[in-house]
């Protein structure tokens, strides 16, 4: 039996989202996938820690 295909989530890129991405690229000097991981850790690390402690 064939697997069912999952629906593809399509992201609508708005001007606001583009601006946020540009600001992140400038603020964090993102050039690699590792840079992106570090940015996410920096931005979300405290929030995730608080959620785990709650």
C-alpha distance matrix in Angstrom:
0.0 3.8 6.6 9.2 12.3 15.4 18.4 21.0 24.3 27.2 30.5 33.5 36.3 39.6 43.1 43.5 40.4 41.7 45.1 43.6 41.7 44.9 47.0 44.6 44.7 48.5 49.1 47.0 47.3 43.5 42.7 39.8 36.6 38.7 41.2 38.6 37.6 41.3 41.9 39.1 40.6 44.0 43.0 40.7 42.0 44.6 42.5 39.7 42.4 44.0 40.7 40.2 43.8 43.6
3.8 0.0 3.8 6.5 9.0 12.3 15.3 17.6 21.1 23.7 27.1 30.1 32.8 36.1 39.6 40.1 37.0 38.2 41.6 40.3 38.3 41.4 43.6 41.4 41.3 45.1 45.8 43.8 44.0 40.2 39.4 36.6 33.5 35.8 38.2 35.5 34.8 38.5 38.9 36.3 38.0 41.3 40.3 38.2 39.6 42.4 40.3 37.7 40.5 42.1 39.0 38.6 42.3 42.2
6.6 3.8 0.0 3.8 6.3 9.1 12.4 14.8 18.0 20.9 24.2 27.3 30.0 33.3 36.7 37.0 33.9 35.2 38.5 37.1 35.2 38.4 40.4 38.1 38.3 42.1 42.6 40.6 41.0 37.2 36.6 33.8 30.6 32.8 35.1 32.3 31.5 35.2 35.5 32.8 34.4 37.7 36.7 34.5 36.0 38.7 36.5 33.9 36.8 38.4 35.2 34.9 38.6 38.5
9.2 6.5 3.8 0.0 3.8 6.4 9.3 12.2 15.3 18.2 21.6 24.6 27.4 30.6 34.2 34.5 31.6 33.1 36.4 35.0 33.4 36.7 38.7 36.6 37.0 40.7 41.3 39.5 40.1 36.4 36.1 33.5 30.3 32.7 34.7 31.6 31.0 34.7 34.6 31.8 33.7 36.8 35.4 33.2 35.0 37.5 35.1 32.8 35.9 37.2 34.0 34.1 37.7 37.3
12.3 9.0 6.3 3.8 0.0 3.8 6.4 8.7 12.1 14.8 18.2 21.2 24.0 27.2 30.7 31.2 28.2 29.6 33.0 31.8 30.0 33.2 35.4 33.4 33.6 37.4 38.1 36.4 36.8 33.2 32.8 30.5 27.4 30.0 31.8 28.7 28.4 32.1 31.9 29.2 31.4 34.4 32.9 31.0 33.0 35.6 33.3 31.2 34.5 35.8 32.8 33.1 36.8 36.5
15.4 12.3 9.1 6.4 3.8 0.0 3.8 6.3 9.0 12.3 15.4 18.5 21.4 24.5 28.0 28.2 25.2 26.9 30.1 28.7 27.2 30.6 32.5 30.5 31.0 34.7 35.3 33.7 34.4 30.9 30.9 28.6 25.4 27.9 29.4 26.2 25.8 29.4 29.0 26.1 28.4 31.3 29.6 27.6 29.8 32.3 29.8 27.8 31.2 32.4 29.3 29.8 33.5 33.1
18.4 15.3 12.4 9.3 6.4 3.8 0.0 3.8 6.4 9.2 12.6 15.4 18.5 21.5 25.1 25.5 22.8 24.5 27.8 26.7 25.4 28.7 30.7 29.1 29.7 33.3 34.0 32.8 33.5 30.2 30.4 28.5 25.5 28.2 29.3 25.9 26.0 29.5 28.6 25.9 28.4 31.0 29.0 27.3 29.8 32.1 29.5 28.0 31.6 32.5 29.5 30.5 34.1 33.4
21.0 17.6 14.8 12.2 8.7 6.3 3.8 0.0 3.8 6.1 9.5 12.5 15.3 18.5 22.0 22.6 19.7 21.1 24.5 23.5 22.0 25.2 27.4 25.9 26.3 29.9 30.8 29.6 30.1 26.8 26.9 25.2 22.5 25.4 26.3 22.9 23.3 26.8 25.8 23.4 26.2 28.6 26.6 25.3 28.0 30.5 28.1 26.8 30.4 31.5 28.9 30.0 33.6 33.2
24.3 21.1 18.0 15.3 12.1 9.0 6.4 3.8 0.0 3.8 6.4 9.6 12.5 15.5 19.1 19.2 16.4 18.2 21.4 20.3 19.2 22.5 24.5 23.0 23.9 27.3 28.1 27.2 28.0 24.8 25.4 24.1 21.3 24.1 24.6 21.0 21.6 24.8 23.4 20.9 23.9 26.0 23.7 22.5 25.5 27.7 25.2 24.2 27.9 28.8 26.3 27.8 31.2 30.7
27.2 23.7 20.9 18.2 14.8 12.3 9.2 6.1 3.8 0.0 3.8 6.4 9.3 12.4 16.0 16.7 14.1 15.5 18.9 18.4 17.3 20.3 22.6 21.6 22.2 25.6 26.7 26.1 26.7 23.7 24.3 23.4 21.2 24.2 24.3 20.7 22.0 25.1 23.3 21.2 24.6 26.3 23.9 23.2 26.4 28.6 26.2 25.7 29.5 30.3 28.1 29.9 33.2 32.7
30.5 27.1 24.2 21.6 18.2 15.4 12.6 9.5 6.4 3.8 0.0 3.8 6.1 9.2 12.6 13.0 10.3 12.0 15.3 14.7 13.8 16.9 19.0 18.2 19.1 22.3 23.3 23.1 23.8 21.1 22.1 21.6 19.6 22.5 22.0 18.5 20.1 22.8 20.6 18.8 22.3 23.6 21.0 20.7 24.1 26.2 23.9 23.8 27.6 28.2 26.4 28.4 31.6 31.1
33.5 30.1 27.3 24.6 21.2 18.5 15.4 12.5 9.6 6.4 3.8 0.0 3.8 6.1 9.8 10.8 9.0 10.5 13.7 13.9 13.6 16.2 18.4 18.4 19.3 22.1 23.4 23.7 24.4 22.1 23.3 23.4 21.9 24.8 23.8 20.4 22.4 24.7 22.1 20.7 24.3 25.1 22.3 22.5 26.0 27.8 25.5 25.9 29.6 30.0 28.3 30.7 33.7 33.0
36.3 32.8 30.0 27.4 24.0 21.4 18.5 15.3 12.5 9.3 6.1 3.8 0.0 3.8 6.8 8.2 6.2 6.9 10.3 10.9 10.5 12.7 15.1 15.5 16.2 18.7 20.3 20.9 21.3 19.3 20.6 21.2 20.2 23.1 21.7 18.5 21.0 23.0 20.2 19.4 23.1 23.5 20.8 21.6 25.2 27.0 25.1 25.8 29.4 29.9 28.7 31.1 33.9 33.5
39.6 36.1 33.3 30.6 27.2 24.5 21.5 18.5 15.5 12.4 9.2 6.1 3.8 0.0 3.8 5.3 5.2 6.3 8.7 10.0 10.8 12.4 14.4 15.6 16.7 18.6 20.0 21.3 22.0 20.6 22.3 23.3 22.6 25.2 23.4 20.3 22.9 24.4 21.3 20.6 24.3 24.2 21.2 22.3 26.0 27.3 25.4 26.6 30.1 30.2 29.2 32.0 34.5 33.9
43.1 39.6 36.7 34.2 30.7 28.0 25.1 22.0 19.1 16.0 12.6 9.8 6.8 3.8 0.0 3.8 5.5 5.0 6.2 8.7 9.9 10.5 12.3 14.3 15.3 16.6 18.2 20.0 20.5 19.7 21.6 23.3 23.1 25.5 23.2 20.6 23.5 24.5 21.2 21.2 24.8 24.1 21.3 22.9 26.6 27.7 26.1 27.8 31.0 31.1 30.6 33.4 35.7 35.2
43.5 40.1 37.0 34.5 31.2 28.2 25.5 22.6 19.2 16.7 13.0 10.8 8.2 5.3 3.8 0.0 3.8 5.4 5.1 6.3 8.7 9.9 10.7 12.5 14.3 15.5 16.4 18.3 19.5 18.9 21.3 22.8 22.5 24.4 22.0 19.2 21.8 22.6 19.0 18.8 22.3 21.4 18.3 19.9 23.6 24.4 22.8 24.7 27.8 27.8 27.4 30.3 32.4 31.9
40.4 37.0 33.9 31.6 28.2 25.2 22.8 19.7 16.4 14.1 10.3 9.0 6.2 5.2 5.5 3.8 0.0 3.8 5.4 5.1 6.2 8.6 9.9 10.6 12.3 14.3 15.2 16.4 17.6 16.3 18.6 19.7 19.0 21.1 19.0 16.0 18.5 19.7 16.3 15.9 19.5 19.1 16.2 17.6 21.3 22.6 21.0 22.4 25.7 26.0 25.5 28.1 30.5 30.2
41.7 38.2 35.2 33.1 29.6 26.9 24.5 21.1 18.2 15.5 12.0 10.5 6.9 6.3 5.0 5.4 3.8 0.0 3.8 5.5 5.1 6.1 8.6 9.9 10.5 12.4 14.2 15.4 15.8 14.7 16.6 18.3 18.2 20.6 18.2 15.8 18.9 19.9 16.7 17.0 20.7 20.1 17.7 19.6 23.0 24.6 23.5 24.9 28.0 28.6 28.3 30.8 33.2 33.2
45.1 41.6 38.5 36.4 33.0 30.1 27.8 24.5 21.4 18.9 15.3 13.7 10.3 8.7 6.2 5.1 5.4 3.8 0.0 3.8 5.4 5.1 6.1 8.6 9.8 10.6 12.1 14.2 14.9 14.7 17.2 19.3 19.6 21.4 18.5 16.4 19.5 19.8 16.3 17.1 20.5 19.2 16.8 19.2 22.5 23.7 22.8 24.7 27.6 28.0 28.1 30.7 32.8 32.8
43.6 40.3 37.1 35.0 31.8 28.7 26.7 23.5 20.3 18.4 14.7 13.9 10.9 10.0 8.7 6.3 5.1 5.5 3.8 0.0 3.8 5.5 5.1 6.2 8.6 10.0 10.4 12.1 13.6 13.1 16.1 17.7 17.5 19.0 16.2 13.8 16.5 16.7 13.1 13.6 16.9 15.7 13.1 15.4 18.8 19.9 19.1 20.9 23.8 24.2 24.4 27.0 29.0 29.2
41.7 38.3 35.2 33.4 30.0 27.2 25.4 22.0 19.2 17.3 13.8 13.6 10.5 10.8 9.9 8.7 6.2 5.1 5.4 3.8 0.0 3.8 5.4 5.1 6.1 8.7 9.8 10.6 11.4 10.2 12.7 14.3 14.2 16.1 13.4 11.1 14.2 14.9 11.6 12.4 16.0 15.3 13.3 15.6 18.7 20.5 20.0 21.2 24.1 25.1 25.2 27.3 29.7 30.2
44.9 41.4 38.4 36.7 33.2 30.6 28.7 25.2 22.5 20.3 16.9 16.2 12.7 12.4 10.5 9.9 8.6 6.1 5.1 5.5 3.8 0.0 3.8 5.4 5.1 6.2 8.6 10.1 10.1 10.0 12.3 14.8 15.7 17.4 14.4 12.9 16.4 16.5 13.3 15.0 18.2 17.0 15.5 18.3 21.2 22.8 22.7 24.2 26.8 27.8 28.2 30.4 32.5 33.1
47.0 43.6 40.4 38.7 35.4 32.5 30.7 27.4 24.5 22.6 19.0 18.4 15.1 14.4 12.3 10.7 9.9 8.6 6.1 5.1 5.4 3.8 0.0 3.8 5.4 5.2 5.9 8.4 9.6 10.4 13.5 16.0 16.8 17.7 14.3 13.1 16.2 15.5 12.1 14.0 16.8 14.9 13.3 16.5 19.2 20.4 20.5 22.5 24.8 25.6 26.4 28.7 30.5 31.1
44.6 41.4 38.1 36.6 33.4 30.5 29.1 25.9 23.0 21.6 18.2 18.4 15.5 15.6 14.3 12.5 10.6 9.9 8.6 6.2 5.1 5.4 3.8 0.0 3.8 5.4 5.1 5.9 7.7 7.7 11.1 13.0 13.5 14.2 10.8 9.4 12.4 11.8 8.4 10.4 13.2 11.6 10.4 13.5 16.1 17.7 18.0 19.6 21.9 23.1 23.8 25.8 27.8 28.7
44.7 41.3 38.3 37.0 33.6 31.0 29.7 26.3 23.9 22.2 19.1 19.3 16.2 16.7 15.3 14.3 12.3 10.5 9.8 8.6 6.1 5.1 5.4 3.8 0.0 3.8 5.7 5.6 5.3 5.1 8.1 10.7 12.0 13.1 9.7 9.2 12.7 12.3 9.7 12.2 15.0 13.8 13.3 16.4 18.5 20.6 21.2 22.4 24.5 26.2 26.9 28.5 30.6 31.8
48.5 45.1 42.1 40.7 37.4 34.7 33.3 29.9 27.3 25.6 22.3 22.1 18.7 18.6 16.6 15.5 14.3 12.4 10.6 10.0 8.7 6.2 5.2 5.4 3.8 0.0 3.8 5.7 5.2 7.4 10.2 13.3 15.2 15.7 12.1 12.2 15.5 14.3 11.7 14.7 17.0 15.0 14.7 18.2 20.1 21.7 22.6 24.3 26.1 27.5 28.6 30.4 32.1 33.4
49.1 45.8 42.6 41.3 38.1 35.3 34.0 30.8 28.1 26.7 23.3 23.4 20.3 20.0 18.2 16.4 15.2 14.2 12.1 10.4 9.8 8.6 5.9 5.1 5.7 3.8 0.0 3.8 5.9 8.2 11.7 14.2 15.6 15.3 11.5 11.8 14.4 12.5 9.7 12.8 14.6 12.1 11.9 15.6 17.3 18.5 19.7 21.6 23.1 24.4 25.9 27.6 29.1 30.4
47.0 43.8 40.6 39.5 36.4 33.7 32.8 29.6 27.2 26.1 23.1 23.7 20.9 21.3 20.0 18.3 16.4 15.4 14.2 12.1 10.6 10.1 8.4 5.9 5.6 5.7 3.8 0.0 3.8 5.4 9.0 11.0 12.3 11.7 7.9 8.7 11.2 9.2 7.0 10.6 12.1 10.1 10.9 14.3 15.5 17.4 18.9 20.1 21.6 23.4 24.8 26.1 27.8 29.4
47.3 44.0 41.0 40.1 36.8 34.4 33.5 30.1 28.0 26.7 23.8 24.4 21.3 22.0 20.5 19.5 17.6 15.8 14.9 13.6 11.4 10.1 9.6 7.7 5.3 5.2 5.9 3.8 0.0 3.8 6.4 9.4 11.7 11.6 8.0 9.6 12.6 11.1 9.7 13.2 14.9 13.5 14.4 17.6 18.8 21.0 22.4 23.4 24.9 27.0 28.2 29.3 31.2 32.9
43.5 40.2 37.2 36.4 33.2 30.9 30.2 26.8 24.8 23.7 21.1 22.1 19.3 20.6 19.7 18.9 16.3 14.7 14.7 13.1 10.2 10.0 10.4 7.7 5.1 7.4 8.2 5.4 3.8 0.0 3.8 6.1 8.1 8.7 5.4 6.4 9.8 9.4 8.3 11.3 13.4 12.9 13.7 16.4 17.7 20.4 21.5 22.0 23.8 26.1 26.8 27.8 30.1 31.8
42.7 39.4 36.6 36.1 32.8 30.9 30.4 26.9 25.4 24.3 22.1 23.3 20.6 22.3 21.6 21.3 18.6 16.6 17.2 16.1 12.7 12.3 13.5 11.1 8.1 10.2 11.7 9.0 6.4 3.8 0.0 3.8 7.2 8.3 6.4 8.0 11.1 11.3 11.2 13.9 15.9 15.9 17.0 19.3 20.5 23.5 24.5 24.6 26.5 29.0 29.5 30.2 32.7 34.5
39.8 36.6 33.8 33.5 30.5 28.6 28.5 25.2 24.1 23.4 21.6 23.4 21.2 23.3 23.3 22.8 19.7 18.3 19.3 17.7 14.3 14.8 16.0 13.0 10.7 13.3 14.2 11.0 9.4 6.1 3.8 0.0 3.8 5.3 5.1 6.6 8.9 10.0 10.8 12.8 14.5 15.5 16.8 18.4 19.3 22.6 23.6 23.1 25.0 27.8 28.1 28.4 31.1 33.0
36.6 33.5 30.6 30.3 27.4 25.4 25.5 22.5 21.3 21.2 19.6 21.9 20.2 22.6 23.1 22.5 19.0 18.2 19.6 17.5 14.2 15.7 16.8 13.5 12.0 15.2 15.6 12.3 11.7 8.1 7.2 3.8 0.0 3.8 5.3 5.1 6.4 8.8 9.9 10.7 12.5 14.3 15.4 16.3 17.2 20.8 21.5 20.5 22.6 25.5 25.4 25.6 28.5 30.4
38.7 35.8 32.8 32.7 30.0 27.9 28.2 25.4 24.1 24.2 22.5 24.8 23.1 25.2 25.5 24.4 21.1 20.6 21.4 19.0 16.1 17.4 17.7 14.2 13.1 15.7 15.3 11.7 11.6 8.7 8.3 5.3 3.8 0.0 3.8 5.3 5.0 6.3 8.6 9.9 10.6 12.3 14.2 15.2 15.4 18.9 20.2 19.1 20.7 23.8 24.1 24.0 26.6 28.9
41.2 38.2 35.1 34.7 31.8 29.4 29.3 26.3 24.6 24.3 22.0 23.8 21.7 23.4 23.2 22.0 19.0 18.2 18.5 16.2 13.4 14.4 14.3 10.8 9.7 12.1 11.5 7.9 8.0 5.4 6.4 5.1 5.3 3.8 0.0 3.8 5.4 5.1 6.2 8.7 9.9 10.5 12.2 14.1 14.6 17.8 19.2 18.9 20.5 23.3 23.9 24.3 26.6 28.7
38.6 35.5 32.3 31.6 28.7 26.2 25.9 22.9 21.0 20.7 18.5 20.4 18.5 20.3 20.6 19.2 16.0 15.8 16.4 13.8 11.1 12.9 13.1 9.4 9.2 12.2 11.8 8.7 9.6 6.4 8.0 6.6 5.1 5.3 3.8 0.0 3.8 5.4 5.0 6.2 8.6 9.8 10.5 11.9 13.2 16.5 17.2 16.8 19.0 21.5 21.7 22.4 25.1 26.8
37.6 34.8 31.5 31.0 28.4 25.8 26.0 23.3 21.6 22.0 20.1 22.4 21.0 22.9 23.5 21.8 18.5 18.9 19.5 16.5 14.2 16.4 16.2 12.4 12.7 15.5 14.4 11.2 12.6 9.8 11.1 8.9 6.4 5.0 5.4 3.8 0.0 3.8 5.4 5.2 6.2 8.6 9.9 10.4 10.9 14.5 15.3 14.4 16.3 19.2 19.3 19.5 22.2 24.2
41.3 38.5 35.2 34.7 32.1 29.4 29.5 26.8 24.8 25.1 22.8 24.7 23.0 24.4 24.5 22.6 19.7 19.9 19.8 16.7 14.9 16.5 15.5 11.8 12.3 14.3 12.5 9.2 11.1 9.4 11.3 10.0 8.8 6.3 5.1 5.4 3.8 0.0 3.8 5.4 5.0 6.1 8.6 9.9 9.7 13.0 14.7 14.3 15.5 18.4 19.3 19.5 21.7 23.9
41.9 38.9 35.5 34.6 31.9 29.0 28.6 25.8 23.4 23.3 20.6 22.1 20.2 21.3 21.2 19.0 16.3 16.7 16.3 13.1 11.6 13.3 12.1 8.4 9.7 11.7 9.7 7.0 9.7 8.3 11.2 10.8 9.9 8.6 6.2 5.0 5.4 3.8 0.0 3.8 5.4 5.0 6.0 8.4 9.5 12.3 13.4 13.9 15.6 17.9 18.7 19.7 21.8 23.6
39.1 36.3 32.8 31.8 29.2 26.1 25.9 23.4 20.9 21.2 18.8 20.7 19.4 20.6 21.2 18.8 15.9 17.0 17.1 13.6 12.4 15.0 14.0 10.4 12.2 14.7 12.8 10.6 13.2 11.3 13.9 12.8 10.7 9.9 8.7 6.2 5.2 5.4 3.8 0.0 3.8 5.4 5.1 5.7 7.4 10.5 10.9 10.8 13.1 15.4 15.7 16.7 19.2 20.7
40.6 38.0 34.4 33.7 31.4 28.4 28.4 26.2 23.9 24.6 22.3 24.3 23.1 24.3 24.8 22.3 19.5 20.7 20.5 16.9 16.0 18.2 16.8 13.2 15.0 17.0 14.6 12.1 14.9 13.4 15.9 14.5 12.5 10.6 9.9 8.6 6.2 5.0 5.4 3.8 0.0 3.8 5.6 5.4 4.8 8.4 9.8 9.2 10.6 13.4 14.2 14.7 16.8 18.9
44.0 41.3 37.7 36.8 34.4 31.3 31.0 28.6 26.0 26.3 23.6 25.1 23.5 24.2 24.1 21.4 19.1 20.1 19.2 15.7 15.3 17.0 14.9 11.6 13.8 15.0 12.1 10.1 13.5 12.9 15.9 15.5 14.3 12.3 10.5 9.8 8.6 6.1 5.0 5.4 3.8 0.0 3.8 5.8 5.6 7.7 9.8 10.6 11.5 13.7 15.3 16.2 17.8 19.7
43.0 40.3 36.7 35.4 32.9 29.6 29.0 26.6 23.7 23.9 21.0 22.3 20.8 21.2 21.3 18.3 16.2 17.7 16.8 13.1 13.3 15.5 13.3 10.4 13.3 14.7 11.9 10.9 14.4 13.7 17.0 16.8 15.4 14.2 12.2 10.5 9.9 8.6 6.0 5.1 5.6 3.8 0.0 3.8 6.0 7.4 8.1 9.7 11.5 12.9 14.0 15.8 17.5 18.7
40.7 38.2 34.5 33.2 31.0 27.6 27.3 25.3 22.5 23.2 20.7 22.5 21.6 22.3 22.9 19.9 17.6 19.6 19.2 15.4 15.6 18.3 16.5 13.5 16.4 18.2 15.6 14.3 17.6 16.4 19.3 18.4 16.3 15.2 14.1 11.9 10.4 9.9 8.4 5.7 5.4 5.8 3.8 0.0 3.8 5.7 5.3 6.1 8.5 10.1 10.6 12.3 14.3 15.5
42.0 39.6 36.0 35.0 33.0 29.8 29.8 28.0 25.5 26.4 24.1 26.0 25.2 26.0 26.6 23.6 21.3 23.0 22.5 18.8 18.7 21.2 19.2 16.1 18.5 20.1 17.3 15.5 18.8 17.7 20.5 19.3 17.2 15.4 14.6 13.2 10.9 9.7 9.5 7.4 4.8 5.6 6.0 3.8 0.0 3.8 5.5 5.3 6.1 8.7 10.0 10.7 12.4 14.4
44.6 42.4 38.7 37.5 35.6 32.3 32.1 30.5 27.7 28.6 26.2 27.8 27.0 27.3 27.7 24.4 22.6 24.6 23.7 19.9 20.5 22.8 20.4 17.7 20.6 21.7 18.5 17.4 21.0 20.4 23.5 22.6 20.8 18.9 17.8 16.5 14.5 13.0 12.3 10.5 8.4 7.7 7.4 5.7 3.8 0.0 3.8 5.5 5.1 6.2 8.7 10.0 10.6 12.4
42.5 40.3 36.5 35.1 33.3 29.8 29.5 28.1 25.2 26.2 23.9 25.5 25.1 25.4 26.1 22.8 21.0 23.5 22.8 19.1 20.0 22.7 20.5 18.0 21.2 22.6 19.7 18.9 22.4 21.5 24.5 23.6 21.5 20.2 19.2 17.2 15.3 14.7 13.4 10.9 9.8 9.8 8.1 5.3 5.5 3.8 0.0 3.8 5.4 5.2 6.3 8.7 10.0 10.7
39.7 37.7 33.9 32.8 31.2 27.8 28.0 26.8 24.2 25.7 23.8 25.9 25.8 26.6 27.8 24.7 22.4 24.9 24.7 20.9 21.2 24.2 22.5 19.6 22.4 24.3 21.6 20.1 23.4 22.0 24.6 23.1 20.5 19.1 18.9 16.8 14.4 14.3 13.9 10.8 9.2 10.6 9.7 6.1 5.3 5.5 3.8 0.0 3.8 5.4 5.0 6.2 8.7 9.9
42.4 40.5 36.8 35.9 34.5 31.2 31.6 30.4 27.9 29.5 27.6 29.6 29.4 30.1 31.0 27.8 25.7 28.0 27.6 23.8 24.1 26.8 24.8 21.9 24.5 26.1 23.1 21.6 24.9 23.8 26.5 25.0 22.6 20.7 20.5 19.0 16.3 15.5 15.6 13.1 10.6 11.5 11.5 8.5 6.1 5.1 5.4 3.8 0.0 3.8 5.4 5.2 6.3 8.7
44.0 42.1 38.4 37.2 35.8 32.4 32.5 31.5 28.8 30.3 28.2 30.0 29.9 30.2 31.1 27.8 26.0 28.6 28.0 24.2 25.1 27.8 25.6 23.1 26.2 27.5 24.4 23.4 27.0 26.1 29.0 27.8 25.5 23.8 23.3 21.5 19.2 18.4 17.9 15.4 13.4 13.7 12.9 10.1 8.7 6.2 5.2 5.4 3.8 0.0 3.8 5.5 5.1 6.2
40.7 39.0 35.2 34.0 32.8 29.3 29.5 28.9 26.3 28.1 26.4 28.3 28.7 29.2 30.6 27.4 25.5 28.3 28.1 24.4 25.2 28.2 26.4 23.8 26.9 28.6 25.9 24.8 28.2 26.8 29.5 28.1 25.4 24.1 23.9 21.7 19.3 19.3 18.7 15.7 14.2 15.3 14.0 10.6 10.0 8.7 6.3 5.0 5.4 3.8 0.0 3.8 5.5 5.2
40.2 38.6 34.9 34.1 33.1 29.8 30.5 30.0 27.8 29.9 28.4 30.7 31.1 32.0 33.4 30.3 28.1 30.8 30.7 27.0 27.3 30.4 28.7 25.8 28.5 30.4 27.6 26.1 29.3 27.8 30.2 28.4 25.6 24.0 24.3 22.4 19.5 19.5 19.7 16.7 14.7 16.2 15.8 12.3 10.7 10.0 8.7 6.2 5.2 5.5 3.8 0.0 3.8 5.6
43.8 42.3 38.6 37.7 36.8 33.5 34.1 33.6 31.2 33.2 31.6 33.7 33.9 34.5 35.7 32.4 30.5 33.2 32.8 29.0 29.7 32.5 30.5 27.8 30.6 32.1 29.1 27.8 31.2 30.1 32.7 31.1 28.5 26.6 26.6 25.1 22.2 21.7 21.8 19.2 16.8 17.8 17.5 14.3 12.4 10.6 10.0 8.7 6.3 5.1 5.5 3.8 0.0 3.8
43.6 42.2 38.5 37.3 36.5 33.1 33.4 33.2 30.7 32.7 31.1 33.0 33.5 33.9 35.2 31.9 30.2 33.2 32.8 29.2 30.2 33.1 31.1 28.7 31.8 33.4 30.4 29.4 32.9 31.8 34.5 33.0 30.4 28.9 28.7 26.8 24.2 23.9 23.6 20.7 18.9 19.7 18.7 15.5 14.4 12.4 10.7 9.9 8.7 6.2 5.2 5.6 3.8 0.0
